[in-house]
């Protein structure tokens, strides 16, 4: 009986917290409506990517049979970087970075299109259960280890992809990782590093999130496939193949856990965090103070660099290259 009462108290506390968050988000409704009409990200750096030499995707089969598209950039290095893209997109934008690291002999790079994105299989913007992206990541790393038995594996993620890398670190489903590189990491919607509504990029249906979270806390997983987050990409900037809406279980699978400190604390390996001082979604100057109490990290803020520009900026590649040289 005491256990039941405790669980009910925890549930009520969680719902109250979510309702409080809902009140905040509701008060921003007018702002979100306006944000939907404006450009959030400067995409000019991505538009200048030279895709010559882009590897054709190969397929890694996930444990449930779903094909996961991976682009492999070979090198003689004993380090393999597994690169995880941010929300909505796919792994192609890692082409300049992957080509730099492999061409310099610093790392072989496996750039993934996550399930439901890009050239990978699966339903667009959805997964089958919370945690499936971690399982997919573990399946990719298992193939990497078979193909490179002596390799040191580094997980690299950008934005929400960095959130997934953090989730994997805290969940323990991807063991034996030698290091982590987080580019402008998403640490949660209420983290000190996150601008309101991620700078206007994400609009969440908090009422639906509260409803599903409450059901889930009671053991009812129905409704987790409902769309709860939509991304703001104005029609004038629409990119074919991008996924502009996520289900509840996709968001929960992609993001770090609510207790992000626990996920950060799961990183015992070397950690590099890079962000640009012109990031439209995150407060770059707050990463060091937010991450520092929970994980030992090298945090560098790059001047005059945007959220998307960070991925393709040459200084980013050089910082990662130098960091890889220090990897034990």
N, C-alpha and C positions, 0 to 999 in steps of 0.2 A: 504493500500500500504506500509506504514512504517513497519507494522508487517511482511509483505511478504519479504521486503528487509532485515529486521532483521533476519528472519529465513534463508534466503539465505546466509547471512554473516556468521551465525553460522555454517551452513552446510559446506561452503567453508573452514572455519577455522578448522573444525573437519577433513575434508578430507586432508588438508595441514598437520595437525598434524599426521594423519595416514600415509601419504606418507613419512613424515620424519621418522616415526618409521619403515616403509618399507625399507627405505634406510639403516638404521642401521642393520635391520635383513638380508638384502641382503648381506651386507659386511661381515656377519658372516656365509655365506652359506658354505664355505669350512670347517669351524669349526663344523657346525652342521652335515655335512656329516661324518666327522671323529668321532663325538660323537655317531653317529648311530651304530658304530662298537664297542663301548666300554661299559662296565658296568657302569651304573650311580650310582645305590644304592647298599649299602652293605645290602644284604638280610639275612645274617646269623642269626640275631635275630629272624626274622619271621620263618625261617626254623626250629628253635628250639622250637616253640610253642607247648605246650602239649594241644591237642584239646580234651582230654578226658573230658566228661561232657558237651561238646558243645550242647546247647539247639537246638532242631529242630526248624526251622523257623515257625512262625505263620504268618497269613496273615491279613494285614489291607487293606481295599479296598479304593483306592483313589476316589475322587469325579467323575472321568471319568470312574470308574469301573476297573482300572488297579490294580492288586494285588501287594502290596508292602510287601516284606519279612522282618520280624522283629524277632530278637532273644531276648527273655525276660529273665532277670536274677532277680528273685524276692528277696526282702528283706523286713524287717519290717520298714524300714526307711520311713520318710515322704517326702523324696527327690526322684525324678525320673530324671535320666540322660538320655537324648536322644542323642545317639552317631552317628555321621555322618562321613563316611569314606572318604578317599582322592580319587583323580582321578584314574581311571582305575580299582580299586579293588572292595572290598565289605566289609561288616561289621564283617566278621569272625575274623579279626586280633585284634579286641577289646576283644577277649575272656579272655586273662589274666587280663586285666584291669577291665573288667566287673565282672569277678569272684572275684577279690580282693575287689572291692567296695561293691558288694552284700554280699559276705561272711563275711565281717567285719561289716555288718549292716549299712553301710554309705549311700547306695543308691540302689534303683531298677534301672536297666539299660535296656533300649530299644535300641538295636543296629540294625540300618536300613541298608538294601541293597537298595540304591537309584534306582529309576526307570531306567530301561535299564542296570542294573548291577546285578551281583550275581544271587540270586534266585528270584528276582523281575521280574514282567512283564514289557512290554514296549520294544521298539526297542533299540538294543544295541547302546549306544553312542549318543542317540538322544532323544529329547522331542518334544511335539506337538507345544509348544509356549514358548517364553521367559518368565520366571517366574513360570513355571510349577513345578519346584523342590521346590520352596517356598510354593506353594499350597499343594504339597504332604507332606511337613514337617508340615504344619498347620493341615492337615488331621490326621497325626500320633499323633500330640500333642492333638488334640481334643479327640482321642480315649484314650490317656493317662489320660486326665482329667476325662473322664467318668469312667475309671477303678480305678482311684486314685483321687477322688474329692478334697481331702484336700492337695494334694501334691504340693510341690514347684518344678517346672520344670526347669532343667538346660540344655542348649544346649551345647554339646561338639562336636567339629569338629577337624579333623586333616588335615593339608595342604589345599587342595581345599575344603574339607569338612568344615574347619574353615572359608574359604571364603564364603561358602553358609550360615553358621551361621551368619556371618557379614551382608550378603545381607538381610537375614531375619530380623535382627535387624534394618537395615536402612529402609526396605520396610514396616515394620509394619504389615505384614501378619500373624505373629505368636505372638499375644499379650500375656501378662501375664507371660513372662519368668522371673525367679527369679535370674538367673545368667548365665554367659557364660564362658566356658573353651576352649581356642584356643591353639591347639598343632601345633607348627611350621606353623602358618597361612600363606596362600597365600594371599598377599595384592594387587596383580596386577603385570603384567609382567614388569612394569617400576617402581615399588616401590623400595625404597632404600634397602629393605630387600631381594629382589629377585636377585639371581645370573643370569648371562646371560643365556637365554634359560632354566631357572630353573635348571642350572647345567648340561644341556644336556638331560634332561628328556623329554622336550616338543619341538616339531618342528612345527611352525605355518606357514600356507600359507597366508602370509600377503597381497599378491595381492588380493586373494579371500576375505579376511576379509574386506579390503578397499572397494571392489566392493559391498559386501553385506551391509556393514555399510552405504554406500552412498545411496543405494536403500532404505534401511530401514528408513533413515532420510527423504526420500521423500514419505514415506507411503507405500512403496512396500515391502511386507514381503516375496516375492517369493525368492527361493534360500537359505533360512535360514537353510534348512536341509543338505546343502552341507558340506562335511568333510573339516575342516579347521585346525585341530590340530591332530598330530599323536604323540604317546608316544614311547619312546625308551626302548623296552625290548628285548635284544638280544635273538635269538632263543635258546641259551643254558640256558636261565633263564625263558623261556616262562612258564607262570602259567595258567593252564586251567581256562577258565571263565573270565579272565581279559579282559577289553575293551581297545583296543589300538588306537582308533580314535574317535574323537568327532566332532559333527556338530557345526555350528556357534551358533545355538540357545541353544545347550547344554552348550557350553562354557559360553555364556552370562548368562545362568540361574545358573550355578555352581559358577561363580566367583563373588567377590564383584563388586559393580558398579565402573565405571571409577573414580568417585569422592569418593574414599574410605574413605576420611575424613568424609563425610556425613554419611556413614554406621557406622563408628566408633563412630561418635557423637550420633548415635541412641542408643548406649548402655549406659543406666543410672544405670544399675544394676552392682553388683560386677563382675569383669572380671579377670580371671587368664590366663596368657599367659606363656607357657612353650616351650622351644626349646633346642636343643642339640648343643654343640659347634663344633661338627663334621658334622653338617647338610650339605648334598651335594647340596641342592637346594637354601638354604636361608642363609643370614648373620645373625646369631642368635644375635650377639652383637648389632645389629641396631634396634631391636624391641622396646626397651624402648624409644629411641629418636623418632621413627616414630609414635608410638601409643600414647605416652604421651601427646602431645598437643591436642588430640581429645577425649580421654577417660581415665578415672582413672583405671589403671590396676596394678595388681601385676605381674611383669615380672621376670621370673627366667630362667637362662641359665644353663643347666645341663652339667657337664663336661664329655667328652669322650662318647658322645651319638650322634648317627647318626639320619638321617631323619626318617627312618622306625623303628630304634631301640627305638626311643622316645615313641612310642605307647605301647611297651611291657616292657619297663624298669621299674623295681620295684620302683625306686625313683620317676618316674612320678606318679605312683599310690599313693605313700605316700604323694606327694605334693598335689594331688587332694583331697585325704582323709582329710588332715589337712585343706585345704581351705574350703571344704564342712562343716567342723565343725564350721566355722566362718560365714556361710551363715545366714542372718537374717531370 
